[in-house]
Amino acid sequence: ICLNCHSTTANNNSANGFAIPALSSRDAETIYQQMVAFQQSPLPPNTTIMNRLLTTFNEDELKAIAEAVVNINGK
């Protein structure tokens, strides 16, 4: 799912006026912490899809996703 929006290259994407950062330069802990922040975010539902996508994942699943993203990037 992550790669549908996020780039695996150094290039950032954008959608609906929102910056979608590339994940290639991020480590697993940073990605995990950002997902937790989105999961706990009080942002209105239409601001980003991240808080809606992440609501059902537990801590272990978020860590596994972060590791998988880093492995896709070859780190």
N, C-alpha and C positions, 0 to 999 in steps of 0.2 A: 504494500500500500504506500509506503513512504516515497518510493521512487516515482509514483504517479505524479507527484508535485515537486519533490525535492530532486535536485540534480546530484549526480555522483561526480561531476566535474567541479572545477573551481568557480563555475558560473552560477550566479543567483538567478532565480526565476521570479516572476511576479504574477499575481492574479487578482483581479478586482481591486487594484490599487494597493495590495498588500505584498510586501517583500516576502519571498519564500527562499530562505537561505539554503545554499548548497551544504551538504553534510560532509563533504570530502575532507574538510579541514578540522573536523570535530572529533574528539575522543569519546569513548563510550560513556564515561561519567558525565561529561557535559551534555551529551544527547539525553541521557537518563534524567538529569536534573531539569532540563528544559521540558521534557515530557511531563514530569511531575508538576512543574509549575503550571503548564497548560491544563493538566488534569484538575488542579485545584483552583484554577482561574475563575474569577467572578465575571469574566467578560460576557457581554451579551452574545447569544448564540450565533448571530450573523456576522460577527467580527472575524472569526477564524473557525475553520473546521477542526482544528487540533483539539480543542477542549471537548468537542463532541465525539471525536474518534477515540480518545483515550479514556473515556469514562469507565469502560468495562474491564480494563486491564489492571491486574494487581502488580505489586512491586516486582516480583520475580519475572513476570511477563514483560514489564517495561525494561528491566535490565537485559533480558534476552533479546528484545527488539533492538536496544542500543548496541549490543554486541554484534548482532547480525548486520546492522547498518555499517558498523566499522569494518567488519569482515568483507562486505561487498566492496568497500573502498580499498581493500587490500592493505589495511594497517595491521 
